[in-house]
Amino acid sequence: MMVWGSFQIENRNTYLWRVCRLRLHLFRDERQWFWASEYTEDSVDDRPVVAEQVAEPLDASWRRLITRSLSSQVVAAPLLPDRPVVVVPSEALSIAAQAEVRLYFALPLWLQLRGGDRLSETLCEFGVTQLSNTWLGDTFSGRLCYGLRASIRYEPEDVAVPPGYSLCALQIENRSETVATLDKLAVPCDIMALYRRKPVEQAERSELERDRASEADAEREHTPYLLRSNEIILTYTRERELQVRLRPEQPALRAEWERVAEPRVQVQDSVWHKSVGLLKRIGEY
């Protein structure tokens, strides 16, 4: 079942989203939207529940938003985390001198619900799992980030990408003369975009072509990942610093993938000059 999309919400009814460890209840009373969220300690569920009508939970702690206009629909949209994520590999990661490699891991997303005026008003947003908090940098110039322990894999097909996660690619370049051991990796999620694999176009095709397209779509529905982020380039310099930058969009990416979420923060923002510089110095901490 697809987690993302548009859903009808009947008046004075309660609906449930259960994605990974997130449990989110939503209730509508005309222009008033109520929601209650919690995280469970259960194992990650690969069969999400999406906009399922349920009984109102008895012990929920509700929050409320009154929108500008009446709407009976909500959009469930994926977003990348709203802070940088410091990824700790589950196994020690070392790169030989003057070597480079592309690696992959699964990154948890945020579930955002929008409704109201032209479905443009944000009702709420929550991570599909509860990430830990970690501090990056020193006391005065540091930044609050999320922490994530992840399995870093050599092939994208080897990455387990549950519903509510995206694939993230890392291009690691060791420009130094020694082996680089990376015990943590800075991922600037809030300046990254999110992409969705495009469906095969079926308009104006023969019946055979439509059947083949449907088979291709079905195959894509069962691929390990349907969402991906920008590719990150990590360069371990001769000065033993770890520099972080994003790979520009390539024509091949635009041909097969469509952007579904813009970066939360534009890097042109002067506040981010310092933040990005801080990420570049992660190797010092």
Long-range contacts (C-beta under 8 A, 24 or more apart in sequence): 1-47, 1-48, 1-50, 1-163, 2-50, 3-48, 3-50, 3-76, 3-78, 3-111, 3-163, 3-164, 4-76, 4-77, 4-78, 4-260, 5-50, 5-75, 5-76, 6-73, 6-74, 6-75, 6-76, 6-119, 7-50, 7-51, 7-73, 7-74, 7-75, 7-76, 8-51, 8-72, 8-73, 9-51, 9-72, 9-73, 9-74, 9-115, 10-53, 10-72, 11-72, 13-53, 14-53, 14-54, 14-55, 14-56, 14-57, 15-51, 15-52, 15-53, 15-54, 16-49, 16-51, 16-52, 16-53, 16-54, 17-48, 17-49, 17-50, 17-51, 17-76, 17-111, 18-45, 18-48, 18-49, 18-52, 19-45, 19-48, 19-49, 19-50, 19-111, 19-128, 19-163, 19-164, 20-44, 20-45, 20-48, 20-108, 20-128, 20-129, 20-162, 20-163, 20-164, 20-165, 21-128, 21-129, 21-130, 22-111, 22-126, 22-127, 22-128, 22-129, 22-164, 24-111, 24-113, 24-124, 24-126, 25-54, 25-56, 25-57, 25-60, 26-74, 26-113, 26-123, 27-56, 27-62, 28-72, 28-115, 30-70, 31-66, 31-67, 31-68, 31-69, 31-70, 31-116, 32-64, 32-65, 32-66, 33-64, 33-65, 33-66, 33-67, 33-115, 33-116, 33-123, 34-62, 34-63, 34-64, 35-62, 35-63, 35-113, 35-123, 35-124, 36-60, 36-61, 36-62, 36-63, 37-124, 37-126, 39-129, 39-130, 44-129, 44-162, 45-162, 46-162, 46-163, 48-163, 48-164, 50-76, 51-76, 63-124, 65-121, 65-123, 65-124, 67-115, 67-116, 67-117, 67-121, 67-123, 68-116, 68-117, 68-121, 69-116, 69-117, 71-115, 71-116, 71-117, 71-119, 73-115, 73-119, 74-113, 74-114, 74-115, 74-119, 74-123, 75-113, 75-114, 75-115, 75-119, 76-111, 76-112, 76-113, 77-111, 77-112, 77-113, 77-114, 77-260, 77-261, 78-109, 78-110, 78-111, 78-112, 78-164, 78-166, 78-194, 78-227, 78-260, 78-261, 79-109, 79-110, 79-111, 79-112, 79-125, 79-194, 79-261, 79-264, 80-107, 80-109, 80-110, 80-166, 80-189, 80-190, 80-192, 80-193, 80-194, 80-229, 80-261, 80-264, 81-107, 81-108, 81-109, 81-110, 81-127, 81-131, 81-146, 81-189, 81-190, 82-110, 82-189, 82-190, 82-264, 83-143, 83-144, 83-145, 83-146, 83-189, 83-190, 84-136, 84-143, 84-145, 84-146, 84-186, 84-187, 84-188, 84-189, 84-190, 84-275, 84-279, 85-131, 85-145, 85-146, 85-147, 85-148, 85-187, 85-189, 86-134, 86-136, 86-145, 86-146, 86-147, 86-148, 86-184, 86-185, 86-186, 86-187, 86-282, 87-148, 87-149, 87-150, 87-152, 87-184, 87-185, 87-186, 87-187, 88-147, 88-148, 88-149, 88-150, 88-183, 88-184, 88-185, 89-149, 89-150, 89-151, 89-152, 89-182, 89-183, 89-184, 89-185, 90-149, 90-150, 90-151, 90-152, 91-151, 91-152, 92-181, 92-183, 93-152, 93-181, 93-182, 93-183, 94-179, 94-180, 94-181, 94-182, 95-172, 95-174, 95-179, 95-180, 95-182, 95-236, 96-174, 96-179, 97-174, 97-176, 97-177, 97-178, 97-179, 97-180, 98-174, 98-175, 98-176, 98-177, 99-174, 100-171, 100-172, 100-173, 100-174, 101-154, 101-171, 101-172, 102-169, 102-170, 102-171, 102-172, 102-231, 103-152, 103-153, 103-154, 103-169, 103-170, 103-172, 104-152, 104-153, 104-154, 104-155, 104-156, 104-158, 104-159, 104-167, 104-168, 104-169, 104-170, 105-150, 105-151, 105-152, 105-153, 105-159, 105-167, 105-168, 105-170, 106-150, 106-151, 106-159, 106-160, 106-161, 106-162, 106-165, 106-166, 106-167, 106-168, 106-225, 107-148, 107-150, 107-165, 107-166, 107-167, 107-168, 107-187, 107-189, 107-229, 108-148, 108-164, 108-165, 109-164, 109-165, 109-166, 109-194, 109-227, 111-164, 128-164, 128-165, 129-164, 136-186, 136-278, 136-279, 136-282, 136-285, 137-278, 137-281, 137-285, 138-285, 141-274, 141-278, 142-278, 143-275, 143-278, 145-186, 156-224, 156-225, 157-224, 159-224, 159-225, 160-224, 161-224, 161-225, 165-225, 165-227, 166-194, 166-225, 166-227, 166-228, 166-229, 167-224, 167-225, 167-227, 167-228, 167-229, 168-228, 168-229, 168-232, 169-228, 169-229, 169-231, 169-232, 170-231, 170-232, 170-234, 171-231, 171-232, 171-233, 171-234, 171-247, 172-234, 172-236, 173-233, 173-234, 173-235, 173-236, 174-236, 175-235, 175-236, 175-237, 175-238, 176-236, 176-237, 176-238, 176-240, 177-238, 180-236, 182-234, 182-236, 182-242, 184-282, 185-234, 185-242, 185-282, 186-234, 186-242, 186-244, 186-279, 186-282, 187-232, 188-232, 188-244, 188-246, 188-276, 188-279, 189-229, 190-263, 190-264, 190-265, 191-246, 191-263, 191-264, 191-265, 191-266, 191-267, 191-272, 191-276, 192-229, 192-230, 192-232, 192-246, 192-263, 193-229, 193-230, 193-259, 193-261, 193-262, 193-263, 194-227, 194-228, 194-229, 194-259, 194-260, 194-261, 195-227, 195-228, 195-229, 195-253, 195-257, 195-258, 195-259, 195-260, 196-226, 196-227, 196-257, 196-258, 196-260, 197-223, 197-226, 197-227, 197-228, 197-256, 197-257, 198-256, 198-257, 198-258, 227-260, 228-257, 236-283, 240-283, 241-280, 241-281, 241-283, 241-284, 242-280, 242-281, 242-282, 242-283, 243-280, 244-276, 244-279, 244-280, 244-282
